[in-house]
Amino acid sequence: MELVIALLVAGALLFVCEVYLPGFIAGKFGLLALAAAVAIAYFRFGASGGTWTLLAAAAIVGVGGFAYLKFFSRTGVATGIVSLGVSATPPPAHLNLLNQIGETLTPLRPGGTARFGDDRIDVVSDGTPVDAGKAVRVVSVEGHRIVVRAA
């Protein structure tokens, strides 16, 4: 019985260590320890003892998983990994292209390349295909997505 309890405790402690150790290595060993505890309980104590050990292992995994999901983001380890703030979208770099006319360098079906002045820019047509060498006008700039229409 002591071995089964020791394996259950070791599995729970390895789950706690998983928060601090990367790569799910401790978690794998924790699962193996819990599985070994259940297997040993079934062999030594029969169906009744094995089932109670299985329920205990399931409770450890359930409570540990809930606590991990509920409280992990508040730990010191998580603050280095998880961003709790909201990041704003950077301003579009090509907002100055709005309503400018350029020439397609590749066919737009719907994406391709167009030239505006000396710059080659990846663009997307507004839904209609545009052949290479045709004039296009920038109708919208949505973040890094530049939408053009045949001029």
Long-range contacts (C-beta under 8 A, 24 or more apart in sequence): 1-44, 1-45, 3-37, 3-40, 4-37, 4-40, 4-41, 4-44, 4-53, 5-37, 7-33, 7-34, 7-36, 7-37, 7-40, 8-33, 8-34, 8-37, 8-53, 8-56, 8-57, 8-60, 11-37, 11-57, 11-60, 12-60, 12-64, 15-60, 15-61, 15-64, 15-68, 16-64, 18-68, 19-68, 19-72, 19-75, 19-77, 20-77, 31-61, 34-60, 34-61, 89-143, 92-141, 92-142, 92-143, 92-144, 93-144, 94-121, 94-141, 94-144, 94-146, 95-141, 97-121, 97-138, 97-141, 97-146, 98-138, 98-140, 98-141, 99-137, 99-138, 99-139, 100-137, 100-138, 101-135, 101-136, 101-137, 101-151, 102-135, 102-136, 102-137, 102-138, 102-148, 103-133, 103-134, 103-135, 103-136, 104-130, 104-131, 104-132, 104-133, 104-134, 104-136, 105-132, 106-132, 107-131, 107-132, 108-136, 108-148, 114-148, 121-146, 122-146, 123-147, 123-148, 124-148, 125-149, 125-150
